[in-house]
Amino acid sequence: MKPTYSPKFISTIAALSLCVSSAVAHHPDTNWVITGSNENAHSSAGDSNTTTITNLTNGIVSTGANAENRISSLIIKSETNNNNNPTLEIGNQNNNKKITVPNITIDAGANLNRTIQNPSNTNNRWNIIIRGGSTIENFMNNGTISSTGKADTLYLFTDEQTKNSNQKGGQTAITNFTNNGTIESKGSNAAIRLQGARIDNFKNKQGKLISGDSEEAIKVERKGTNGQATNSTITNFTNEGTIKANNTAVNFNNTSITNFTNSGTIINEGNKNSGVNINDTTITSFSNSGTIKITQGAAAVRLSGSTNVSTFINEVGGLIQSDQENTQYRIGDEVKAAIYAHSGKNITSLENKGTVKGKNIGIYIWGKNNQSITHLKNSGLIEINGNNNSSGGSNGSGGNGSKTGGIVLGNYDNQNAKYDTVENTGTIKGGDYGIYTEGATITNFKNSGTIEGKIDGIGFYNAGTTNTSITNLDIDSGVIKGGTNGINISKDKGSDTIAVQNLTIKSGATVEGGTGSGLVLGNNKNETNGKKATYKLTGKIEVNGTLKGSTAGITNHGELGSDNQDAIVVGNGGQIIGVVKNESGGNLKGNITNNSASTLSLESKGTVGNNMVITNSNANAGGKVEIKDWKVENQGNNGSGQQVKKVQFKGEGITVDKLTISAGNVDVTQVANAFTTDDKANKANIFAHTQIESTDQSVKFTGDMLRGLVANIDGSKTAAAALNRTLITTATARATFLDTVMGNALNTLSFLHHRASSSLGSYKNANLYANATTIRNDLLSQSSNYASNKNNLFFVLPYYSYTKVELDKGVFSKGHTQGLVLGYSFFNPKS
């Protein structure tokens, strides 16, 4: 059947040649032309504004060479099929005539399927192309648009701004783009591609599909470079249906997006890249109430480059999920996470109200110095459900990227991102760490939900040489719980600084360490190349809730508190379950107050500040302060001699079980007076059962803390006594040894002078002995003619000496010395 046209409003009929069939037809609008072999195509004008194409088999529909300004709308109906040729081309790269089309509709039942296997570099790389500054006011697909081979299915292209000194058409644009059918790429290119183009309103409707087989489903990018570049723009991007690919499902590069809204499904079913990738892009609002998922690639949502995000929300009911699991969560620049932000710019607000799931990481932010996140919040669920476990232990010493966590705040190239507020009101669970930092500057950290980790609930560490700082760490309510520690502020090694100003655990809140401590500050494995990392909590720990651990409530290896300020305050309804330990190497400063009805236990083996005040204010309700062990030290040289550091006790219910005195540098006569009390505290009760010990086993104390202490030295256990005994024993043994050696040597030399041969006997029963079988082997200097020079002999005898002196029962001083005995013998034959 020959193609026919039935115009209703044009009297002039134009002839159109169809190349293969040579059919003649009448076309209602010369702005639309059909080229190529097409025996059954029909074009008709239903009204003054619409051209309809039916039965387009092999032809190409395009705008005419003279088409300009506003032309008629276009409807394509019925099934089409064509190899190596596009279906629709709008606009022309070689002219500057802008075209506006009110409506383009791919009708229900239409199947625009093109197979393009060998396109040229510039032509036929698409099924549908819109270019040349063209504007489509409404594009509606109700049918199926697909491509197979090496072509983009739908391509929006902005030509260069200038060519041959002539201004080109400008940015290609679609005002409203709606997919109510299927748009798919079964080949190696994208289903929808924007290059420097603009879409004001993009919608993939509920139940509809946009898919890419081996490449992106949707690819949006810049056209050109430098001053000639045009970024793509999408005002409103809405997905209610399904967007899927075996690579990145939605890929934004150099794009401006006002609103991104997903209530459908976006999924990457392949083994690389992301679900949604946002690079060098500005987004005002990102909202997901549907599903964004990746099965085997890197991240479900990836923010990178110089991307700026004003508001990023995973809404209630929304799911962002990564099913990829790896033994290392970070390999190069790729991170196995549900949400991955590796951006050098700013994120005003990033919040999860729904569900974020990952095998390794829920949310990972790889920060830089010039990046700031105003508000990072979880009010939903972040869950890690992988099988990988960290090799890092409770101090995070595992290899790069070996840990798993709900939220990880990383640093890029030893740079810290800045966070105004990090907040959890929901649930974070399942990983080695609930929240883990590798370097960050945080003003306010707040929790009123649940944070759980298999190792630590929260781990504040550093990676590289960064300095992490947290101004306020507020546990408003809820639970922070770790299999080892509740909150861990430490790192295995390095020379950097982690500083927290204030920690507040409010009423009803709990911080708990399973097998370790409720709170850990620093550790005892923190030196690298002689440089020591610094861990500080310079302000106040205020506990109105519960802080507990099986090993300790608080373990301090760092610098806790500041002089003349409150360091630890337990409120009226608070409690610290487990001892507060200031370990050797730790520094505890400031005042300690227990206002609760519970018992506060203290132990200090490290350094403490001077003029510390320890208060128990609620003894009537059962409140107590129990000092398990307290190391007594000097203040240091203040110009008037060594003074013992002072402690004042206030209130009843305070007891001291043990004092350990650093005997080498403490004037023991000052110790009793260094501990004072207020009117309510009773010194006799405080020290009634105190055990007083010395760091030197040779020193014992008599007296008490009321009348004063006296040091008694056990001379048999002093270092001087040990040295004296060692010297006496060694001197005696050495004298015996030398007498024996020289006696044997003289005897042997006497024979040598008379040409006899003899062996030097070794003295094997002495502690010191010479290990030589014959003196003849040790002769280093003698005449070449032994017979003529036998009267002058020079010898060298090596020896090995060993001593072992018993100082006390089962205690020995032992060592060895190697040396040489040199001798010269002259025999006077005349004597």
URDA-V578678 format. One record per residue. N is the residue number from 0. RES is the residue in one small letter. OMEGA is omega as a letter, one per 20 degrees, with the letter a starting at -180 (999 if undefined). BURIAL is # if it has 24 or more other ideal C-beta (glycine too) atoms within 12 Angstrom, else .. D_LAST is the distance of its C-alpha to the last C-alpha in whole Angstrom. Layout:
N/RES/OMEGA/BURIAL/D_LAST, N/RES/OMEGA/BURIAL/D_LAST
This chain:
0/m/a/./148, 1/k/r/./147, 2/p/r/#/146, 3/t/r/./149, 4/y/a/#/149, 5/s/a/./152, 6/p/a/#/152, 7/k/a/./154, 8/f/a/./154, 9/i/a/./153, 10/s/a/./156, 11/t/a/./154, 12/i/r/./152, 13/a/r/./149, 14/a/r/./148, 15/l/r/#/145, 16/s/r/./144, 17/l/b/#/141, 18/c/a/./139, 19/v/a/./139, 20/s/a/./143, 21/s/a/./145, 22/a/r/#/146, 23/v/a/./148, 24/a/r/#/148, 25/h/a/#/149, 26/h/a/#/147, 27/p/a/#/148, 28/d/a/#/145, 29/t/r/#/143, 30/n/r/#/140, 31/w/a/#/139, 32/v/r/#/139, 33/i/r/#/138, 34/t/r/#/136, 35/g/a/#/135, 36/s/a/#/137, 37/n/a/#/139, 38/e/a/./142, 39/n/a/#/143, 40/a/r/#/142, 41/h/r/#/144, 42/s/a/#/144, 43/s/r/#/147, 44/a/r/#/147, 45/g/r/#/148, 46/d/a/./149, 47/s/a/./148, 48/n/a/./145, 49/t/r/#/143, 50/t/a/#/143, 51/t/r/#/142, 52/i/r/#/140, 53/t/r/#/141, 54/n/r/#/140, 55/l/a/#/137, 56/t/a/#/136, 57/n/a/#/134, 58/g/r/#/135, 59/i/r/#/133, 60/v/a/#/134, 61/s/r/#/133, 62/t/a/#/135, 63/g/a/#/137, 64/a/a/./136, 65/n/a/./138, 66/a/a/#/138, 67/e/r/./137, 68/n/a/./137, 69/r/r/./139, 70/i/a/#/140, 71/s/r/#/141, 72/s/a/#/139, 73/l/r/#/138, 74/i/r/#/138, 75/i/a/#/137, 76/k/r/#/138, 77/s/a/#/138, 78/e/r/#/135, 79/t/r/#/134, 80/n/a/#/131, 81/n/r/#/129, 82/n/r/#/126, 83/n/r/#/124, 84/n/r/#/127, 85/p/r/#/127, 86/t/a/#/130, 87/l/r/#/130, 88/e/a/#/129, 89/i/a/#/130, 90/g/a/#/130, 91/n/a/#/128, 92/q/a/#/125, 93/n/r/./127, 94/n/a/#/129, 95/n/a/#/130, 96/k/a/#/133, 97/k/a/#/132, 98/i/r/#/134, 99/t/r/#/135, 100/v/a/#/136, 101/p/a/#/137, 102/n/r/#/136, 103/i/a/#/135, 104/t/r/#/135, 105/i/a/#/134, 106/d/r/#/136, 107/a/a/./136, 108/g/r/./136, 109/a/a/#/134, 110/n/a/#/131, 111/l/a/#/130, 112/n/a/#/127, 113/r/r/#/125, 114/t/a/#/123, 115/i/a/#/121, 116/q/a/./118, 117/n/r/./118, 118/p/r/#/118, 119/s/a/./118, 120/n/a/./116, 121/t/a/./118, 122/n/r/./121, 123/n/r/#/122, 124/r/a/#/119, 125/w/r/#/121, 126/n/r/#/124, 127/i/r/#/126, 128/i/r/#/125, 129/i/a/#/126, 130/r/r/#/125, 131/g/a/#/126, 132/g/r/#/127, 133/s/r/#/129, 134/t/r/#/130, 135/i/a/#/131, 136/e/r/#/133, 137/n/r/#/133, 138/f/a/#/131, 139/m/r/#/132, 140/n/r/#/131, 141/n/a/#/133, 142/g/r/#/132, 143/t/r/#/129, 144/i/a/#/127, 145/s/r/#/124, 146/s/r/#/122, 147/t/a/#/120, 148/g/a/#/117, 149/k/a/#/116, 150/a/r/#/118, 151/d/a/#/118, 152/t/r/#/121, 153/l/a/#/122, 154/y/r/#/121, 155/l/a/#/122, 156/f/r/#/121, 157/t/r/#/121, 158/d/r/#/121, 159/e/a/#/119, 160/q/r/./120, 161/t/r/./121, 162/k/a/./121, 163/n/r/./122, 164/s/r/./123, 165/n/r/./125, 166/q/r/./125, 167/k/a/#/125, 168/g/a/#/127, 169/g/a/#/124, 170/q/r/#/123, 171/t/a/#/125, 172/a/r/#/126, 173/i/a/#/127, 174/t/r/#/129, 175/n/r/#/129, 176/f/a/#/127, 177/t/r/#/128, 178/n/r/#/127, 179/n/r/#/130, 180/g/a/#/129, 181/t/r/#/126, 182/i/a/#/123, 183/e/r/#/121, 184/s/r/#/118, 185/k/a/#/117, 186/g/a/#/115, 187/s/r/#/112, 188/n/a/#/114, 189/a/r/#/115, 190/a/r/#/118, 191/i/a/#/119, 192/r/r/#/117, 193/l/r/#/118, 194/q/a/#/116, 195/g/a/#/117, 196/a/a/#/120, 197/r/r/#/122, 198/i/a/#/123, 199/d/a/#/125, 200/n/a/#/126, 201/f/r/#/124, 202/k/r/#/125, 203/n/a/#/124, 204/k/a/#/127, 205/q/r/./126, 206/g/a/./126, 207/k/a/#/125, 208/l/r/#/122, 209/i/a/#/120, 210/s/r/#/117, 211/g/a/#/115, 212/d/a/#/114, 213/s/r/#/110, 214/e/a/#/110, 215/e/r/#/112, 216/a/r/#/115, 217/i/a/#/115, 218/k/a/#/113, 219/v/a/#/114, 220/e/r/#/112, 221/r/r/#/112, 222/k/r/#/114, 223/g/a/./112, 224/t/r/./109, 225/n/a/./108, 226/g/a/./112, 227/q/a/./114, 228/a/r/./113, 229/t/r/#/115, 230/n/r/#/114, 231/s/a/#/116, 232/t/r/#/118, 233/i/a/#/120, 234/t/r/#/121, 235/n/r/#/122, 236/f/a/#/120, 237/t/r/#/122, 238/n/r/#/121, 239/e/a/#/123, 240/g/a/#/122, 241/t/r/#/119, 242/i/a/#/117, 243/k/a/#/114, 244/a/r/#/112, 245/n/r/#/109, 246/n/r/#/107, 247/t/a/#/108, 248/a/r/#/111, 249/v/a/#/112, 250/n/r/#/110, 251/f/r/#/111, 252/n/r/#/109, 253/n/a/#/110, 254/t/r/#/113, 255/s/a/#/115, 256/i/r/#/116, 257/t/a/#/118, 258/n/r/#/119, 259/f/a/#/117, 260/t/r/#/119, 261/n/r/#/118, 262/s/r/#/120, 263/g/a/#/120, 264/t/r/#/117, 265/i/a/#/114, 266/i/r/#/112, 267/n/a/#/109, 268/e/a/#/109, 269/g/a/#/106, 270/n/r/./102, 271/k/r/#/102, 272/n/a/#/102, 273/s/r/#/105, 274/g/r/#/108, 275/v/r/#/109, 276/n/a/#/107, 277/i/a/#/107, 278/n/r/#/105, 279/d/a/#/106, 280/t/r/#/109, 281/t/r/#/111, 282/i/r/#/113, 283/t/a/#/115, 284/s/r/#/115, 285/f/a/#/114, 286/s/r/#/115, 287/n/r/#/115, 288/s/r/#/117, 289/g/a/#/117, 290/t/r/#/114, 291/i/a/#/111, 292/k/r/#/109, 293/i/a/#/106, 294/t/a/#/105, 295/q/a/#/102, 296/g/a/#/101, 297/a/a/#/99, 298/a/r/#/102, 299/a/r/#/105, 300/v/a/#/106, 301/r/r/#/103, 302/l/a/#/104, 303/s/r/#/101, 304/g/a/#/101, 305/s/a/./103, 306/t/r/#/105, 307/n/r/#/107, 308/v/r/#/109, 309/s/a/#/111, 310/t/r/#/112, 311/f/a/#/110, 312/i/r/#/112, 313/n/a/#/112, 314/e/r/#/115, 315/v/a/./116, 316/g/r/./116, 317/g/r/#/114, 318/l/r/#/111, 319/i/a/#/108, 320/q/r/#/106, 321/s/r/#/103, 322/d/r/#/103, 323/q/r/#/100, 324/e/a/#/96, 325/n/r/#/93, 326/t/r/./89, 327/q/a/#/89, 328/y/r/#/92, 329/r/r/#/91, 330/i/a/./90, 331/g/r/./90, 332/d/a/./93, 333/e/a/#/95, 334/v/r/#/95, 335/k/a/#/97, 336/a/r/#/99, 337/a/r/#/103, 338/i/a/#/103, 339/y/r/#/100, 340/a/r/#/100, 341/h/a/#/98, 342/s/r/#/100, 343/g/a/#/99, 344/k/a/#/102, 345/n/r/#/104, 346/i/a/#/105, 347/t/a/#/108, 348/s/r/#/108, 349/l/a/#/107, 350/e/r/#/108, 351/n/r/#/109, 352/k/a/#/112, 353/g/a/#/112, 354/t/r/#/109, 355/v/a/#/106, 356/k/r/#/104, 357/g/r/#/101, 358/k/a/#/98, 359/n/a/#/96, 360/i/r/#/97, 361/g/r/#/100, 362/i/r/#/100, 363/y/r/#/97, 364/i/a/#/97, 365/w/a/#/94, 366/g/r/#/95, 367/k/a/#/94, 368/n/a/./94, 369/n/a/./97, 370/q/r/#/99, 371/s/r/#/101, 372/i/a/#/102, 373/t/a/#/105, 374/h/r/#/105, 375/l/a/#/104, 376/k/r/#/106, 377/n/r/#/106, 378/s/r/#/109, 379/g/a/#/109, 380/l/r/#/107, 381/i/a/#/104, 382/e/r/#/102, 383/i/a/#/99, 384/n/r/#/100, 385/g/a/#/97, 386/n/a/./95, 387/n/r/#/91, 388/n/r/./89, 389/s/r/#/86, 390/s/a/./83, 391/g/a/#/82, 392/g/a/#/82, 393/s/r/#/83, 394/n/r/#/82, 395/g/a/#/83, 396/s/a/#/80, 397/g/a/#/82, 398/g/a/./82, 399/n/r/./84, 400/g/a/#/88, 401/s/a/#/87, 402/k/r/#/89, 403/t/a/#/92, 404/g/r/#/95, 405/g/r/#/98, 406/i/r/#/98, 407/v/r/#/94, 408/l/a/#/94, 409/g/r/#/91, 410/n/a/#/90, 411/y/r/#/90, 412/d/r/./87, 413/n/r/./86, 414/q/a/#/89, 415/n/r/#/91, 416/a/a/#/95, 417/k/a/#/97, 418/y/r/#/99, 419/d/r/#/102, 420/t/r/#/102, 421/v/a/#/101, 422/e/r/#/103, 423/n/r/#/104, 424/t/a/#/107, 425/g/a/#/107, 426/t/r/#/105, 427/i/a/#/101, 428/k/r/#/100, 429/g/a/#/98, 430/g/r/#/95, 431/d/r/#/91, 432/y/r/#/92, 433/g/r/#/96, 434/i/a/#/95, 435/y/r/#/92, 436/t/r/#/91, 437/e/a/#/88, 438/g/a/#/89, 439/a/r/#/92, 440/t/a/#/93, 441/i/r/#/96, 442/t/a/#/98, 443/n/r/#/100, 444/f/a/#/99, 445/k/r/#/102, 446/n/r/#/102, 447/s/r/#/105, 448/g/a/#/105, 449/t/r/#/103, 450/i/a/#/99, 451/e/r/#/97, 452/g/r/#/94, 453/k/r/#/92, 454/i/r/#/89, 455/d/r/#/90, 456/g/r/#/94, 457/i/r/#/93, 458/g/r/#/89, 459/f/r/#/88, 460/y/r/#/86, 461/n/r/#/84, 462/a/a/#/84, 463/g/a/#/82, 464/t/a/./81, 465/t/r/#/84, 466/n/r/#/85, 467/t/r/#/88, 468/s/r/#/90, 469/i/a/#/93, 470/t/a/#/95, 471/n/r/#/97, 472/l/a/#/97, 473/d/r/#/100, 474/i/a/#/100, 475/d/r/#/104, 476/s/r/#/105, 477/g/a/#/104, 478/v/r/#/101, 479/i/a/#/97, 480/k/r/#/95, 481/g/r/#/92, 482/g/r/#/91, 483/t/a/#/87, 484/n/r/#/88, 485/g/r/#/92, 486/i/a/#/91, 487/n/r/#/87, 488/i/a/#/86, 489/s/r/#/83, 490/k/a/#/81, 491/d/a/#/77, 492/k/a/#/75, 493/g/a/#/76, 494/s/a/./76, 495/d/a/#/80, 496/t/r/#/82, 497/i/a/#/85, 498/a/r/#/87, 499/v/a/#/90, 500/q/a/#/92, 501/n/r/#/94, 502/l/r/#/95, 503/t/r/#/98, 504/i/a/#/99, 505/k/a/#/103, 506/s/a/./105, 507/g/a/./105, 508/a/r/#/102, 509/t/r/#/99, 510/v/a/#/96, 511/e/r/#/94, 512/g/a/#/91, 513/g/a/#/90, 514/t/a/./87, 515/g/a/#/85, 516/s/r/#/87, 517/g/r/#/90, 518/l/r/#/88, 519/v/r/#/85, 520/l/r/#/84, 521/g/r/#/80, 522/n/a/#/78, 523/n/r/#/74, 524/k/a/./73, 525/n/r/#/74, 526/e/r/./71, 527/t/a/./71, 528/n/r/./68, 529/g/a/./67, 530/k/a/./71, 531/k/r/./73, 532/a/a/#/77, 533/t/r/#/79, 534/y/a/#/82, 535/k/r/#/84, 536/l/a/#/87, 537/t/a/#/88, 538/g/a/#/91, 539/k/r/#/93, 540/i/a/#/93, 541/e/a/#/96, 542/v/r/#/97, 543/n/r/#/101, 544/g/a/#/101, 545/t/r/#/98, 546/l/a/#/94, 547/k/r/#/92, 548/g/a/#/90, 549/s/r/./88, 550/t/r/#/84, 551/a/r/#/86, 552/g/r/#/89, 553/i/r/#/87, 554/t/a/#/83, 555/n/r/#/81, 556/h/a/#/78, 557/g/a/#/80, 558/e/a/#/81, 559/l/r/#/84, 560/g/r/#/87, 561/s/a/#/86, 562/d/r/#/86, 563/n/r/./89, 564/q/r/#/91, 565/d/r/#/92, 566/a/r/#/90, 567/i/r/#/91, 568/v/r/#/95, 569/v/a/#/96, 570/g/a/#/100, 571/n/a/./103, 572/g/a/./103, 573/g/r/#/100, 574/q/r/#/97, 575/i/a/#/93, 576/i/a/#/92, 577/g/a/#/89, 578/v/r/#/86, 579/v/a/#/86, 580/k/r/#/82, 581/n/a/#/80, 582/e/r/#/77, 583/s/a/#/73, 584/g/r/#/73, 585/g/a/#/77, 586/n/a/#/79, 587/l/a/#/82, 588/k/r/#/84, 589/g/a/#/87, 590/n/a/#/89, 591/i/a/#/90, 592/t/r/#/94, 593/n/r/#/95, 594/n/a/#/99, 595/s/r/#/100, 596/a/a/./100, 597/s/a/#/97, 598/t/r/#/94, 599/l/a/#/91, 600/s/a/#/88, 601/l/r/#/85, 602/e/a/#/81, 603/s/r/#/79, 604/k/a/#/75, 605/g/a/#/75, 606/t/r/#/76, 607/v/r/#/79, 608/g/r/#/81, 609/n/r/#/81, 610/n/r/./84, 611/m/r/#/85, 612/v/r/#/89, 613/i/a/#/89, 614/t/r/#/93, 615/n/a/#/95, 616/s/a/#/99, 617/n/a/#/100, 618/a/a/#/99, 619/n/r/./103, 620/a/r/./103, 621/g/r/./100, 622/g/a/#/98, 623/k/r/#/94, 624/v/r/#/91, 625/e/r/#/88, 626/i/a/#/84, 627/k/a/#/82, 628/d/a/#/79, 629/w/r/#/78, 630/k/a/#/75, 631/v/a/#/74, 632/e/r/#/73, 633/n/r/#/73, 634/q/a/#/75, 635/g/a/./72, 636/n/a/./71, 637/n/r/./74, 638/g/a/./73, 639/s/a/./74, 640/g/a/./71, 641/q/r/./71, 642/q/r/#/74, 643/v/r/#/75, 644/k/a/#/78, 645/k/r/#/81, 646/v/r/#/84, 647/q/r/#/87, 648/f/r/#/89, 649/k/r/#/93, 650/g/r/#/95, 651/e/r/#/95, 652/g/r/#/94, 653/i/r/#/90, 654/t/r/#/87, 655/v/a/#/84, 656/d/a/#/82, 657/k/r/#/78, 658/l/r/#/76, 659/t/a/#/73, 660/i/r/#/71, 661/s/a/#/68, 662/a/a/#/66, 663/g/a/./64, 664/n/r/./66, 665/v/r/#/69, 666/d/a/#/70, 667/v/a/#/71, 668/t/r/./73, 669/q/a/#/75, 670/v/a/#/76, 671/a/a/#/79, 672/n/r/./81, 673/a/a/#/80, 674/f/a/#/83, 675/t/a/./86, 676/t/r/#/90, 677/d/a/./93, 678/d/a/./96, 679/k/a/./97, 680/a/r/#/93, 681/n/a/./92, 682/k/r/#/88, 683/a/r/./88, 684/n/a/./89, 685/i/a/#/87, 686/f/a/#/84, 687/a/a/./85, 688/h/a/./83, 689/t/r/#/80, 690/q/a/./77, 691/i/a/#/74, 692/e/r/#/71, 693/s/r/#/68, 694/t/r/./66, 695/d/a/#/63, 696/q/a/./63, 697/s/a/#/61, 698/v/r/#/64, 699/k/a/./67, 700/f/r/#/70, 701/t/a/./72, 702/g/r/./75, 703/d/a/./78, 704/m/r/#/80, 705/l/a/./82, 706/r/a/./80, 707/g/a/./77, 708/l/r/#/74, 709/v/r/./70, 710/a/r/#/67, 711/n/a/./65, 712/i/r/./61, 713/d/a/./59, 714/g/a/./56, 715/s/a/./55, 716/k/a/./56, 717/t/r/./55, 718/a/r/./53, 719/a/r/./51, 720/a/r/./50, 721/a/r/#/50, 722/l/a/./47, 723/n/a/./45, 724/r/r/#/45, 725/t/a/#/44, 726/l/a/./41, 727/i/a/./40, 728/t/a/#/40, 729/t/a/#/38, 730/a/r/./35, 731/t/a/./35, 732/a/a/#/35, 733/r/r/#/32, 734/a/r/./30, 735/t/a/./30, 736/f/a/#/30, 737/l/r/#/27, 738/d/a/./25, 739/t/a/#/26, 740/v/a/#/25, 741/m/r/#/21, 742/g/r/./20, 743/n/a/#/22, 744/a/a/#/20, 745/l/r/./16, 746/n/a/./17, 747/t/a/#/19, 748/l/r/#/16, 749/s/r/./13, 750/f/a/./16, 751/l/r/#/16, 752/h/r/#/13, 753/h/r/./14, 754/r/r/./17, 755/a/r/./19, 756/s/a/./22, 757/s/r/./22, 758/s/r/./25, 759/l/r/#/25, 760/g/r/./27, 761/s/a/#/30, 762/y/a/#/31, 763/k/a/./35, 764/n/r/./36, 765/a/r/#/35, 766/n/r/#/38, 767/l/a/#/35, 768/y/r/#/33, 769/a/a/#/31, 770/n/r/#/33, 771/a/a/#/30, 772/t/r/./30, 773/t/r/./27, 774/i/a/#/24, 775/r/r/#/24, 776/n/a/./28, 777/d/r/#/27, 778/l/a/#/24, 779/l/a/./26, 780/s/r/./24, 781/q/a/#/21, 782/s/r/./22, 783/s/r/./25, 784/n/a/./22, 785/y/a/./20, 786/a/a/./18, 787/s/a/./17, 788/n/a/./16, 789/k/a/./15, 790/n/r/./12, 791/n/a/./14, 792/l/r/#/17, 793/f/a/./20, 794/f/r/#/22, 795/v/a/./26, 796/l/r/#/27, 797/p/r/./31, 798/y/r/#/32, 799/y/a/./36, 800/s/a/#/36, 801/y/r/#/40, 802/t/r/#/41, 803/k/a/./44, 804/v/r/#/46, 805/e/a/./49, 806/l/a/#/51, 807/d/a/./54, 808/k/r/./56, 809/g/r/./55, 810/v/a/./54, 811/f/r/./51, 812/s/a/./48, 813/k/r/./46, 814/g/a/./44, 815/h/r/./41, 816/t/r/./39, 817/q/a/./37, 818/g/a/./34, 819/l/r/./30, 820/v/a/#/27, 821/l/a/./24, 822/g/r/#/21, 823/y/a/./18, 824/s/r/#/14, 825/f/r/./11, 826/f/r/./8, 827/n/a/./6, 828/p/a/./5, 829/k/a/./4, 830/s/999/./0
